[in-house]
């Protein structure tokens, strides 16, 4: 960046030409290659976690324990898929922020709709009685 | 400036602010913000973010319907149970579908690796295995839909409880199944190109451009996303 600030017009033009001629930007050659063993470990972990979440239903857990376990296994699986299979762990922070932050807005939307749904439920109970 | 600023990751490991400083520099640089991702990969990521919002809207509307109804919600554990050898096993088909989709994600991840290693036969075979697993997933979903429709589940009513159950179920699983189907078609196409060695010979594709092995990784991003969405559907729709 410093070079650009000090460079005069001709050197900028020359550098622009060089950039156009370049076969591909450096970033395009940045392939994601990781040891197969890593994928096998994550794969096994996903299998185990899925079994755990299935067992939550099989053993018929209820209440907060059930919800907590479901969310825990779900978040662990989702993080493994995004970080390793989708290679987010090796991307730069600029991309990770741009991709992972906007979905957080969904949580706000979810909270708003939960309040709304509670209100609708209350109104239905008040005006129509408790179901048919 | 001869080239754009290089994406350097070598910094002092004790300097914990370095990634943050890198992010600010990347965003304020004049040519490209995503230095470790090509335009193709970036565009796939941005598409996936928009798809995340679509699926989020489905799941949030499902939450709203389920929370606001005064009729009890059907118990998914019983609705999706299968009777095998005279014994009723809860959610067993859904569990098998989950394992199949995870397996397909594993084979896809390895296909990406072999693609970058220029091992085109292994990459193509793994992609075709992924496509086959995806197709079997869609087949099981068709079986599940048929079973529920025979039992009288409709978007507007069902014999198990709250009426909204049917519309939520068909919308959410249908849209996900559509994504899997599109992925299978896309996978077969890319697998054929890889098998033929298009990305080694520089054959011009249907879009008038030469493809690169990176398309395998981009395809992989889409496929893993489909698996990711299923993780959320499995948790919120089937287990909750």
Interface residues (C-beta under 8 A of the other chain):
Chain A: X1 X3 X4 X7 X12 X15 X18 X19 X22 X25 X26 X27 X28 X30 X31 X32 X33 X34 X36 X39 X40 X42 X43 X46 X47 X50 X53 X54 X56 X57 X58 X60 X66 X67 X70 X71 X73 X74 X77 X78 X81 X82 X84 X85 X86 X87 X90 X91 X92 X93 X94 X95 X97 X98 X99 X102 X103 X106 X109 X110 X113 X114 X116 X117 X118 X120 X121 X124 X125 X128 X130 X131 X132
Chain B: X1 X2 X3 X4 X5 X6 X7 X9 X19 X20 X22 X23 X25 X26 X27 X29 X30 X32 X33 X34 X35 X36 X37 X38 X42 X45 X46 X48 X49 X52 X53 X56 X60 X61 X63 X64 X65 X67 X68 X69 X70 X71 X72 X77 X90 X91 X95 X98 X99 X102 X103 X105 X106 X108 X109 X110 X112 X113 X116 X117 X212 X213 X214 X217 X220 X221 X224 X225 X227 X228 X231 X232 X234 X235 X238 X239 X240
